[in-house]
């Protein structure tokens, strides 16, 4: 998606949002109010929200927030080609908008470690030298991805966690946990001179998650009461009705028993301390695989 195809702008107002986190992370800068002279200088500036990919499609997730001389990027994912795209291995966002504004780039924030959110990083970092802010799991996945592509030396990965708070130019960003199909998934609270922007990250509503944490709706409600200028919401297949893993898990024994021949399971992945990506089945699947050891061996 081209940067010129969709752009949202918000002008300066007297709106002010208080920081959500009660304490700073090791990467946060001292929070300080905008001085009167700075406020006057920024009065006519606009907050620009520019999606470079990921809207109405599964993949290429990349969002740009720009205010004055500061640009923050959220995610940098790839997309796998359709069957009609012969000879194409993968698709990545068009980053020409960023290449033209290198001096204003403050960092890339990663919401979680799926390929459609981190897969373009090797190609982005080969052209842009930017710090990365990601959780421990996402950081390990990114390191493995960059090492595989031969660009690891250019990565500056700063580990964040739920409650972390970082200052990137005119932006103050806080992290909160959301439920997704991979652990360590985060939503973002972005404080700007014109108001608060909430980026949900890729989330789902599951009150009994097999892995990771449940999305804290009370926290989101609290943010709503504080006043949100803009909500950027991301939820894959939200238009479909799908069973929760806890509901789907009881179907595993029947599938194993009724399956003819070999049954193949694709588990989620985590990263070992040595950063090697290893498949680790969810507990319910492991339990059933052990029961059917003559058929399947983990």
C-alpha positions in Angstrom: 0.0 0.0 0.0 1.4 3.4 -1.0 1.8 6.0 1.8 -0.1 8.5 -0.3 -3.3 6.4 -0.6 -4.6 7.1 2.9 -3.5 9.7 5.5 -5.3 11.0 8.6 -4.4 14.3 10.2 -5.3 15.7 13.6 -4.6 19.3 14.5 -3.3 20.7 17.8 -5.9 21.1 20.6 -5.8 21.6 24.4 -6.4 17.9 24.9 -4.0 16.4 27.4 -3.7 12.8 28.5 -2.0 11.5 31.6 0.6 8.7 31.5 -0.9 5.3 32.1 2.0 3.5 33.6 2.8 4.1 37.2 6.5 3.7 36.7 9.1 4.1 34.0 10.9 1.4 32.2 14.7 1.4 31.8 14.2 3.0 28.3 11.9 5.8 29.4 13.0 9.4 29.4 11.9 11.9 32.0 8.3 12.9 31.5 8.0 16.6 31.2 5.2 19.0 30.1 5.6 20.9 26.9 6.9 24.4 27.6 4.8 27.4 26.6 7.3 28.4 23.9 7.3 24.8 22.6 3.5 24.7 22.7 3.4 27.8 20.6 5.8 26.4 18.1 3.8 23.2 17.8 0.4 24.8 17.8 -0.1 24.6 14.0 1.4 21.2 13.6 -0.6 18.1 12.8 -0.5 14.5 13.9 -0.4 12.3 10.8 -1.4 8.7 10.8 -0.1 7.0 7.6 -0.6 3.2 7.1 2.0 1.7 4.8 0.2 -1.6 4.7 -2.0 -4.0 6.7 -5.4 -2.3 6.2 -8.0 -4.7 4.7 -5.3 -7.4 4.2 -3.5 -10.0 6.3 0.1 -9.0 6.1 2.4 -6.0 5.5 1.4 -4.4 8.8 3.2 -1.1 9.1 1.9 2.1 10.6 3.5 5.6 10.7 2.8 8.3 13.3 4.3 11.7 12.4 4.2 14.9 14.4 6.4 17.9 13.7 9.9 16.5 13.1 9.3 13.1 14.7 8.2 9.9 13.1 7.5 6.6 15.0 6.9 3.4 13.1 4.7 0.6 14.4 5.5 -3.0 13.1 7.1 -4.0 9.8 5.5 -7.1 8.5 5.6 -9.1 5.3 2.8 -10.7 3.3 2.9 -14.1 1.5 2.0 -14.0 -2.2 -1.3 -15.4 -3.6 -1.3 -18.3 -5.9 -1.4 -16.0 -8.9 1.9 -14.2 -8.0 4.2 -16.7 -9.7 7.9 -16.2 -8.9 7.2 -13.9 -5.9 8.5 -15.1 -2.6 7.0 -12.4 -0.3 5.6 -8.9 -0.3 6.8 -6.0 1.9 5.5 -2.4 2.5 6.6 0.5 0.4 8.9 2.5 2.7 9.8 5.3 0.3 8.0 7.7 2.6 10.4 6.8 5.4 13.5 6.8 3.2 12.7 10.4 2.3 12.6 11.4 6.0 15.4 9.4 7.5 16.5 12.2 9.8 13.1 12.3 11.5 12.8 8.6 12.3 12.9 7.8 16.0 12.3 4.1 16.2 10.2 1.0 15.3 7.8 -0.4 17.9 6.8 -4.1 17.5 3.5 -5.2 18.9 4.3 -9.0 18.7 6.4 -11.6 16.9 4.3 -12.8 14.0 5.8 -12.6 10.5 3.1 -10.2 9.3 4.4 -7.8 11.9 8.2 -8.4 11.9 9.0 -10.2 8.6 9.9 -7.0 6.7 12.5 -5.9 9.3 15.5 -7.4 7.5 14.7 -5.4 4.4 13.8 -2.2 6.3 16.9 -2.3 8.5 19.1 -2.9 5.4 18.1 0.7 4.4 17.3 2.4 7.7 19.3 2.2 10.9 16.6 2.4 13.6 16.3 1.3 17.2 13.7 -1.5 17.7 11.4 -1.7 20.8 10.0 -5.2 21.4 9.1 -7.6 24.1 11.6 -10.4 25.0 9.9 -13.1 22.9 9.4 -10.8 19.9 13.0 -9.6 20.2 14.3 -13.2 20.1 12.3 -13.9 17.0 13.5 -10.7 15.4 17.1 -11.6 16.2 16.7 -15.0 14.6 15.1 -13.5 11.5 17.8 -10.9 11.1 20.6 -13.5 11.6 19.0 -15.7 8.9 19.0 -12.7 6.5 22.5 -11.6 7.4 21.6 -8.1 8.8 21.8 -8.8 12.6 24.7 -6.4 13.1 22.4 -3.4 12.3 19.8 -4.3 14.9 19.4 -2.3 18.1 16.7 -4.2 20.0 15.5 -2.6 23.3 13.4 -5.0 25.4 10.2 -3.7 26.8 7.3 -5.3 28.8 3.8 -4.6 29.9 4.0 -1.3 31.8 7.1 -0.1 30.0 7.1 3.6 29.0 9.4 5.1 26.4 9.9 8.7 25.0 10.5 9.1 21.3 10.6 12.7 20.4 7.1 14.2 20.7 5.7 10.7 21.4 5.4 8.9 24.8 4.5 5.2 24.3 3.3 2.8 26.9 2.7 -0.9 26.6 -0.2 -3.1 27.8 -0.8 -6.8 27.3 -3.4 -8.2 24.9 -4.5 -11.8 24.1 -3.3 -13.2 20.8 -2.1 -16.6 19.4 1.5 -15.8 20.4 2.7 -14.8 23.9 4.1 -11.4 24.8 1.6 -9.5 22.5 1.2 -5.8 23.3 -1.1 -2.9 22.7 0.2 0.6 22.7 -0.9 3.8 24.4 0.6 6.7 22.5 0.6 10.1 24.1 0.9 13.0 21.6 0.7 16.8 21.8 -2.8 16.6 20.4 -4.2 13.7 22.4 -4.0 10.0 23.2 -3.9 7.4 20.4 -4.5 3.7 21.3 -3.1 1.0 19.1 -4.7 -2.4 20.1 -2.0 -4.6 18.5 -3.4 -7.8 17.0 -5.8 -9.0 19.7 -8.7 -11.3 20.4 -11.2 -11.6 23.2 -10.5 -14.9 25.0 -11.1 -15.0 28.8 -9.4 -18.5 29.1 -6.3 -18.2 26.9 -4.1 -21.3 26.5 -1.0 -19.1 26.1 -0.4 -15.5 27.1 -2.7 -13.1 29.0 -6.3 -12.2 28.5 -7.0 -8.8 27.1 -7.8 -6.5 30.0 -11.1 -4.8 29.0 -11.2 -2.9 32.3 -7.9 -1.2 31.3 -9.3 -0.3 27.9 -12.5 1.1 29.5 -10.3 3.2 31.8 -8.5 4.6 28.8 -11.8 5.4 27.2 -12.9 7.4 30.2 -9.6 9.3 30.1 -10.4 10.3 26.5 -8.9 8.8 23.4 -8.3 10.8 20.3 -8.1 7.8 18.0 -8.3 4.0 18.3 -6.3 1.9 15.8 -7.8 -1.6 16.1 -6.3 -4.8 14.7 -8.0 -8.2 15.1 -7.3 -10.8 12.4 -10.5 -12.6 11.1 -12.6 -10.5 13.4 -15.5 -10.8 10.9 -15.6 -14.5 11.5 -16.9 -16.6 14.4 -14.2 -19.0 15.6 -14.1 -21.3 18.7 -11.7 -20.5 21.5 -8.7 -22.9 21.9 -10.2 -24.2 25.2 -13.4 -25.1 23.3 -11.6 -26.5 20.3 -9.1 -28.6 22.4 -11.6 -31.4 23.2 -11.9 -32.1 19.4 -8.2 -33.1 19.3 -8.7 -36.7 20.5 -11.4 -37.4 18.0 -9.3 -36.0 15.1 -6.4 -38.2 16.2 -8.5 -41.3 16.5 -10.5 -40.8 13.3 -7.6 -39.6 11.2 -6.5 -42.1 8.5 -2.8 -42.5 8.1 -0.5 -39.9 9.6 -1.9 -36.8 11.4 0.1 -33.7 11.2 -0.1 -30.9 13.8 1.4 -27.4 13.4 2.1 -26.0 16.9 2.9 -22.4 17.8 6.6 -21.5 18.1 8.7 -19.9 20.9 12.4 -19.2 21.1 14.9 -20.9 23.2 17.5 -18.9 25.3 19.9 -19.5 22.5 17.5 -17.7 20.1 17.0 -20.9 18.0 13.3 -21.2 17.0 11.8 -24.4 18.3 8.2 -25.7 18.0 6.5 -26.1 21.3 3.0 -27.7 21.2 0.3 -26.3 23.4 -0.4 -28.3 26.6 -3.6 -29.9 25.4 -2.0 -31.1 22.2 1.0 -32.5 24.1 -1.3 -34.4 26.4 -3.2 -36.0 23.6 -0.1 -36.8 21.6 1.3 -38.7 24.6 -2.0 -40.7 24.9 -1.7 -41.6 21.2 2.1 -42.3 21.3 1.8 -45.2 18.8 0.4 -42.8 16.3 2.3 -39.6 17.1 5.4 -38.8 19.0 6.2 -35.2 20.0 
